[in-house]
């Protein structure tokens, strides 16, 4: 009998404000996240990875609300910061809730590598030399692996966000070995993106707050609403992924 897959959700770019009634790009990020949660719960996730920009202003109240919204959601929750997050506040509140900061998690026969690409005061991101060296060592294993990072290592075709990439994206991608790394999934871009490079899939998790239509030079609101990415991970290395919305 084939073993059931591990169901993993990637939640990204919640952009919750200190005030739960506050607006982000003229929409309520709290209301949009809450509207998405019933669809996510129907997937019966085994794990969640939150890939940054949880709090638009980096305030405690936003992180505390996320913890309350995800209470009882699943057994495993891990996270990395985004450029809008306050790393110390995020670590304090999410750590107290039992969330895992990695840098490696082992779930369902898979390995998840969680990379912190945030540079304080800069909307772009980068990875240090030590991160890249460690990543290359981890990639020597044959264990099926997903890599999560907030910033995209390649352009996604939307000028408004492509100006704020992972600045050493090429060096990062050159560290990865398709023998073990099946996919790299990031946030930051507020749209759906999929591209294959040297046998590795590069994917985005669209935002739970507000998304943009792909391919526009300026942020152009996507009327289809908040979204998240799902993964089905089989222990032998087979996998599938897609996007889920509130509708």
Residue pairs with C-beta under 8 A, 6 or more apart in sequence:
2 234
3 234
3 235
5 108
5 232
5 233
5 234
5 239
5 240
6 46
6 47
6 107
6 108
6 109
6 110
6 232
6 233
6 234
6 235
7 43
7 44
7 45
7 46
7 47
7 230
7 231
7 232
7 233
8 45
8 46
8 47
8 48
8 49
8 107
8 108
8 112
8 146
8 230
8 231
8 232
8 233
9 40
9 43
9 45
9 47
9 48
9 49
9 74
9 228
9 229
9 230
9 231
10 48
10 49
10 50
10 51
10 148
10 185
10 187
10 205
10 228
10 229
10 230
10 231
11 40
11 48
11 49
11 50
11 51
11 205
11 208
11 228
12 50
12 51
12 52
12 53
12 82
12 150
12 187
12 188
12 205
12 206
12 207
12 208
12 228
12 229
13 51
13 52
13 53
13 82
13 187
13 188
13 190
13 205
13 206
13 207
13 208
13 209
14 29
14 33
14 50
14 53
14 54
14 55
14 62
14 66
14 207
14 208
14 209
15 24
15 29
15 53
15 54
15 55
15 56
15 84
15 207
15 209
15 210
16 29
16 30
16 33
16 54
16 55
16 56
16 62
16 65
16 66
16 209
17 23
17 24
17 29
17 55
17 56
17 57
17 59
17 62
18 55
18 57
18 59
18 61
18 62
19 61
20 30
20 61
20 65
21 28
21 30
22 28
22 29
24 56
24 209
24 210
25 209
25 210
25 219
25 221
27 209
27 210
29 56
29 208
29 209
29 210
30 65
32 208
32 209
32 210
32 225
32 226
32 246
33 69
33 208
33 209
33 226
34 69
35 225
35 226
35 246
36 208
36 225
36 226
36 227
36 228
36 244
36 245
36 246
37 69
37 73
38 246
39 244
39 245
39 246
39 247
40 73
40 228
40 244
41 73
43 230
43 244
45 73
45 74
45 230
46 74
46 75
46 76
46 107
46 108
47 74
47 75
47 76
47 77
47 78
47 105
47 107
47 108
48 70
48 73
48 74
48 76
48 77
48 78
49 77
49 78
49 79
49 80
49 112
49 114
49 148
50 66
50 77
50 78
50 79
50 80
50 99
51 79
51 80
51 82
51 148
51 149
51 150
51 185
51 186
51 187
51 205
52 79
52 80
52 81
52 82
52 83
52 84
52 85
52 118
52 150
52 187
52 188
53 82
53 83
53 84
53 85
53 150
53 187
53 188
53 207
54 62
54 63
54 66
54 79
54 81
54 82
54 84
54 85
54 90
55 62
55 63
55 84
55 85
55 86
55 89
55 90
56 62
56 84
57 84
58 84
58 85
58 86
58 89
58 90
59 86
59 89
60 89
60 93
63 89
63 90
63 93
63 94
64 93
67 93
67 94
67 97
70 77
76 100
76 105
76 107
77 97
77 98
77 99
77 100
78 99
78 100
78 101
78 102
78 105
78 112
78 114
79 90
79 94
79 99
79 100
79 101
79 114
80 101
80 102
80 114
80 115
80 116
80 117
80 148
80 149
80 150
81 87
81 90
81 116
81 118
81 150
82 118
82 150
82 187
82 188
83 118
83 119
83 122
83 123
83 124
83 125
83 150
83 151
83 164
83 188
85 118
87 116
87 118
91 101
94 101
95 101
101 114
102 112
102 113
102 114
103 113
103 114
103 115
103 116
103 134
104 111
104 112
104 113
104 114
104 138
105 111
105 112
105 114
106 112
107 233
108 233
108 235
109 144
109 233
109 234
109 235
109 236
110 143
110 144
110 145
110 146
110 233
110 235
111 138
111 141
111 143
111 144
111 145
111 146
112 145
112 146
112 147
112 148
113 135
113 138
113 145
113 146
113 147
113 148
114 148
115 127
115 131
115 135
115 147
115 148
115 149
116 131
116 150
117 125
117 126
117 127
117 149
117 150
117 151
117 166
118 125
118 150
119 125
119 126
123 164
124 151
124 163
124 164
124 165
124 166
124 167
125 149
125 150
125 151
125 164
125 165
125 166
125 167
125 188
126 166
126 167
126 168
127 135
127 149
127 166
127 168
127 171
127 172
132 168
132 171
132 172
132 175
135 147
135 172
135 175
135 176
136 175
138 145
139 145
139 175
139 176
139 177
139 180
139 181
140 177
140 180
141 180
142 179
142 180
143 180
144 180
144 182
144 233
144 237
144 239
145 180
145 181
145 182
146 181
146 182
146 183
146 184
146 185
146 231
146 233
147 176
147 181
147 183
147 184
147 185
148 184
148 185
148 186
149 166
149 172
149 184
149 186
150 186
150 187
150 188
151 164
151 165
151 166
151 169
151 186
151 188
152 161
152 165
152 166
152 169
152 186
152 188
152 189
152 193
152 202
152 204
153 165
153 166
153 169
153 170
153 172
153 173
153 184
153 186
153 202
154 165
154 169
154 173
154 195
154 197
154 202
155 162
155 165
156 162
156 189
156 191
156 193
156 204
156 214
157 193
157 214
157 215
158 189
158 191
158 212
158 214
158 215
158 216
158 217
159 217
159 218
160 212
160 216
160 217
160 218
160 219
161 188
161 189
161 190
161 212
161 219
164 188
166 172
166 186
173 184
173 197
173 198
173 200
176 184
176 200
178 198
178 199
178 200
181 200
182 200
182 201
182 237
182 239
183 200
183 201
183 202
183 203
183 231
183 239
183 241
184 200
184 201
184 202
184 203
185 202
185 203
185 204
185 205
185 229
185 231
185 241
186 202
186 203
186 204
186 205
187 204
187 205
187 207
188 204
189 204
189 206
190 206
190 207
190 209
190 210
190 211
190 212
190 219
191 204
191 206
191 211
191 212
191 213
191 214
191 222
192 204
192 206
192 214
192 227
192 243
193 202
193 203
193 204
193 214
194 201
194 202
194 203
194 204
195 201
195 202
196 202
201 241
203 229
203 241
204 229
205 227
205 228
205 229
205 243
206 222
206 226
206 227
206 228
206 229
206 243
207 226
207 227
208 226
208 227
208 228
209 226
210 221
210 222
210 226
211 221
211 222
211 224
211 225
211 226
211 227
212 219
212 220
212 221
212 222
213 220
213 221
213 222
224 245
224 247
225 245
225 246
225 247
226 245
226 246
227 243
227 244
227 245
227 246
228 243
228 244
229 241
229 242
229 243
229 244
230 241
230 242
230 243
230 244
231 239
231 240
231 241
232 239
232 240
232 241
233 239
